């Protein structure tokens, strides 16, 4: 009930057709912010909002670990990248797949563009080629960098697949550009990050999205929270609100 109430209050902040992009952070690393991010994502998705969760915590990777999310190159992209099929063959096979309601691999087989061994090799390459935030920041097609975990209206962009953390390509400019590339496909973008002040990735996301939600756990020292809020002020980040997590009945009476 509380999460749905928070979601409804946030939805009142959407004043245009552009996606609302929010960073979710905390003053410490044990506030439960990843669980809050997932819960909020589920709430938005259940309300029909096209929702994307981004794991921007390059050290903790809590969202990636808890969902086992990994982006994949589309099979057609793999075959074209390795020159197994031409662009024209891909277009014809895709049309047949859509008309016949079959998978692209089966369509390529039916048209004789690949054989069974080609399909097996392509699927193996696709499985080995994990993608995520790191690849999206480097210019990879964002559709390949998000994972469908079987929940309607919700997708997840993990930190990275089989590559390395995107430290070198992470900057306010690159994050803003990525958010703009994602906005047309989603209604809500939620970025789960590490604590602030802390690793530079948290500060970059906080300053590069539309607003910041601070998750405060019951046992967080007040001095740490004040320091975190002051840091957001220095970043010119827009605080959207504070979520008091793990509250007890006596805390709110």
C-alpha positions as CSV (number, residue, x, y, z in Angstrom):
1,X,0.0,0.0,0.0
2,X,2.8,2.4,0.9
3,X,4.7,1.7,-2.3
4,X,1.6,2.3,-4.4
5,X,1.0,5.6,-2.6
6,X,4.5,6.7,-3.3
7,X,4.1,5.7,-7.0
8,X,0.9,7.7,-7.3
9,X,2.5,10.8,-5.8
10,X,5.4,10.5,-8.2
11,X,3.0,10.1,-11.2
12,X,1.7,13.6,-10.4
13,X,5.2,14.9,-11.2
14,X,4.9,13.7,-14.8
15,X,3.8,16.8,-16.7
16,X,4.7,15.8,-20.3
17,X,4.9,12.8,-22.5
18,X,8.5,12.3,-21.7
19,X,9.6,9.5,-19.4
20,X,10.3,10.4,-15.7
21,X,13.9,9.4,-14.9
22,X,14.7,9.1,-11.2
23,X,17.8,8.1,-9.2
24,X,17.2,6.1,-6.0
25,X,20.0,6.3,-3.5
26,X,20.7,6.5,0.2
27,X,23.2,7.7,2.7
28,X,24.6,4.2,3.4
29,X,24.9,1.0,1.5
30,X,22.5,-1.0,3.7
31,X,19.2,1.0,3.4
32,X,17.3,-1.5,1.3
33,X,17.2,0.8,-1.7
34,X,17.5,-2.1,-4.2
35,X,14.4,-3.7,-2.7
36,X,12.6,-0.4,-2.8
37,X,13.6,0.1,-6.4
38,X,12.2,-3.3,-7.4
39,X,9.0,-2.7,-5.4
40,X,8.5,0.7,-7.1
41,X,9.2,-0.8,-10.5
42,X,6.6,-3.5,-9.9
43,X,4.1,-0.8,-8.8
44,X,4.6,1.3,-11.9
45,X,4.5,-1.7,-14.2
46,X,1.3,-3.0,-12.6
47,X,-0.3,0.4,-13.2
48,X,0.5,0.0,-17.0
49,X,3.6,2.2,-17.1
50,X,6.4,1.0,-19.4
51,X,9.1,0.8,-16.7
52,X,12.9,0.4,-17.0
53,X,15.1,-0.3,-14.0
54,X,18.8,0.5,-14.4
55,X,21.4,-1.0,-12.1
56,X,23.7,2.0,-11.7
57,X,25.5,0.6,-8.6
58,X,28.7,-0.4,-10.3
59,X,30.1,-1.9,-7.0
60,X,27.2,-3.5,-5.3
61,X,25.3,-4.6,-8.5
62,X,22.4,-5.5,-6.2
63,X,19.7,-5.2,-8.9
64,X,21.7,-7.3,-11.4
65,X,22.5,-10.0,-8.8
66,X,19.0,-10.2,-7.4
67,X,17.3,-10.6,-10.8
68,X,20.1,-12.4,-12.9
69,X,19.3,-9.9,-15.6
70,X,21.5,-9.7,-18.7
71,X,21.0,-8.1,-22.0
72,X,21.5,-10.0,-25.2
73,X,22.2,-9.2,-28.8
74,X,19.3,-10.2,-31.0
75,X,20.0,-13.3,-33.0
76,X,19.7,-11.5,-36.3
77,X,22.3,-9.0,-35.2
78,X,24.7,-11.9,-34.3
79,X,24.3,-13.5,-37.7
80,X,24.7,-10.2,-39.5
81,X,27.7,-9.3,-37.4
82,X,29.4,-12.5,-38.4
83,X,28.3,-12.2,-42.0
84,X,26.3,-15.4,-41.9
85,X,23.3,-13.6,-43.5
86,X,22.9,-10.4,-45.5
87,X,20.7,-7.5,-44.5
88,X,18.2,-8.4,-47.2
89,X,18.0,-12.0,-46.0
90,X,17.4,-10.8,-42.4
91,X,14.6,-8.5,-43.6
92,X,12.9,-11.4,-45.5
93,X,13.3,-13.8,-42.6
94,X,12.0,-11.3,-40.1
95,X,8.9,-10.7,-42.2
96,X,8.3,-14.4,-42.4
97,X,8.8,-14.8,-38.7
98,X,6.2,-12.1,-37.9
99,X,3.7,-13.4,-40.5
100,X,4.0,-17.1,-39.3
101,X,4.4,-16.3,-35.6
102,X,7.7,-18.3,-35.4
103,X,11.1,-17.4,-34.0
104,X,13.6,-15.8,-36.3
105,X,16.0,-18.8,-36.2
106,X,13.2,-21.1,-37.4
107,X,12.4,-18.6,-40.2
108,X,16.0,-18.4,-41.3
109,X,16.1,-22.2,-41.4
110,X,12.9,-22.4,-43.4
111,X,14.2,-20.0,-46.0
112,X,17.5,-22.0,-46.2
113,X,19.7,-19.0,-45.2
114,X,21.3,-21.0,-42.3
115,X,21.6,-24.7,-41.3
116,X,21.1,-26.4,-37.9
117,X,24.8,-26.0,-37.0
118,X,24.6,-22.3,-37.8
119,X,21.6,-21.9,-35.6
120,X,23.3,-23.8,-32.7
121,X,26.5,-21.6,-33.1
122,X,24.5,-18.4,-33.2
123,X,22.5,-19.2,-30.1
124,X,25.8,-20.1,-28.3
125,X,27.3,-16.7,-29.3
126,X,24.1,-15.0,-28.2
127,X,24.2,-16.6,-24.8
128,X,27.9,-15.7,-24.3
129,X,27.5,-12.1,-25.4
130,X,26.0,-10.5,-22.3
131,X,25.3,-6.8,-22.5
132,X,24.3,-4.0,-20.1
133,X,24.8,-0.5,-18.9
134,X,28.5,-0.5,-19.9
135,X,27.7,-1.4,-23.5
136,X,24.8,1.1,-23.7
137,X,27.1,3.9,-22.6
138,X,29.6,2.9,-25.4
139,X,26.9,3.2,-28.0
140,X,25.4,-0.3,-28.2
141,X,21.8,-0.5,-29.3
142,X,19.9,0.0,-26.0
143,X,17.3,-2.6,-27.0
144,X,20.1,-5.2,-26.7
145,X,21.2,-4.0,-23.3
146,X,17.9,-4.5,-21.4
147,X,16.6,-7.8,-20.2
148,X,13.0,-9.1,-20.1
149,X,12.6,-11.0,-16.8
150,X,9.0,-12.1,-17.5
151,X,7.2,-9.2,-15.8
152,X,4.7,-7.3,-18.0
153,X,5.7,-3.7,-18.6
154,X,9.0,-4.0,-16.7
155,X,12.6,-4.5,-18.1
156,X,16.0,-4.2,-16.5
157,X,19.3,-2.9,-17.7
158,X,22.1,-4.7,-15.7
159,X,25.4,-3.1,-14.9
160,X,27.3,-5.0,-17.5
161,X,27.3,-8.5,-19.1
162,X,30.5,-10.3,-19.7
163,X,32.6,-7.1,-20.0
164,X,33.9,-4.7,-17.4
165,X,32.3,-1.9,-15.4
166,X,31.7,1.2,-17.5
167,X,33.9,3.5,-15.3
168,X,35.8,5.0,-18.1
169,X,32.7,5.9,-20.2
170,X,30.6,7.1,-17.3
171,X,30.1,10.9,-17.2
172,X,27.2,13.3,-16.7
173,X,27.1,13.9,-20.5
174,X,27.1,10.2,-21.3
175,X,24.4,9.4,-18.7
176,X,22.2,12.3,-19.9
177,X,22.6,11.1,-23.5
178,X,21.7,7.5,-22.5
179,X,18.6,8.7,-20.7
180,X,17.4,10.7,-23.7
181,X,17.9,7.6,-25.9
182,X,15.7,5.6,-23.5
183,X,12.9,8.1,-22.9
184,X,10.9,7.3,-26.1
185,X,10.5,3.7,-25.2
186,X,9.5,4.1,-21.5
187,X,7.2,6.0,-19.2
188,X,9.4,5.6,-16.1
189,X,13.1,5.0,-15.6
190,X,14.4,4.2,-12.2
191,X,18.1,4.0,-11.5
192,X,19.4,2.1,-8.5
193,X,22.7,3.5,-7.3
194,X,25.2,3.3,-4.5
195,X,25.2,5.7,-1.5
196,X,26.0,9.4,-1.7
197,X,28.4,10.8,-1.1
198,X,30.3,7.7,-2.3
199,X,31.5,6.3,-5.5
200,X,31.4,8.8,-8.3
201,X,28.8,6.8,-10.3
202,X,26.1,7.6,-7.7
203,X,26.8,11.4,-7.9
204,X,26.7,11.2,-11.7
205,X,23.3,9.5,-11.9
206,X,21.9,11.8,-9.2
207,X,22.9,14.9,-11.1
208,X,21.9,13.6,-14.6
209,X,18.3,12.4,-14.0
210,X,15.1,14.4,-13.3
211,X,15.1,13.8,-9.6
212,X,16.4,11.8,-6.7
213,X,14.7,9.7,-4.1
214,X,16.6,9.2,-0.8
215,X,16.0,5.9,1.0
216,X,16.6,6.2,4.7
217,X,16.7,3.1,6.9
218,X,15.5,3.1,10.5
219,X,19.0,2.7,11.9
220,X,20.8,5.3,9.7
221,X,22.7,7.9,11.7
222,X,21.1,11.4,11.3
223,X,24.5,12.9,10.6
224,X,25.0,10.6,7.6
225,X,21.6,11.6,6.2
226,X,22.3,15.3,6.5
227,X,25.7,14.8,4.8
228,X,24.0,12.9,1.9
229,X,21.3,15.6,1.5
230,X,24.0,18.3,1.5
231,X,25.9,16.4,-1.2
232,X,22.8,16.3,-3.4
233,X,22.4,20.1,-2.9
234,X,26.0,20.6,-4.1
235,X,25.2,18.5,-7.2
236,X,22.2,20.6,-7.9
237,X,20.2,17.4,-7.9
238,X,16.4,17.7,-7.4
239,X,15.2,15.8,-4.2
240,X,11.8,14.2,-5.0
241,X,11.3,12.9,-1.5
242,X,12.6,10.6,1.3
243,X,11.4,7.0,1.8
244,X,11.7,5.9,5.4
245,X,12.5,2.1,5.1
246,X,12.1,-0.6,7.8
247,X,9.9,1.7,9.9
248,X,8.2,0.3,13.0
249,X,4.8,1.3,14.3
250,X,6.2,3.4,17.1
251,X,8.1,5.5,14.5
252,X,5.0,6.9,12.9
253,X,2.6,7.2,15.8
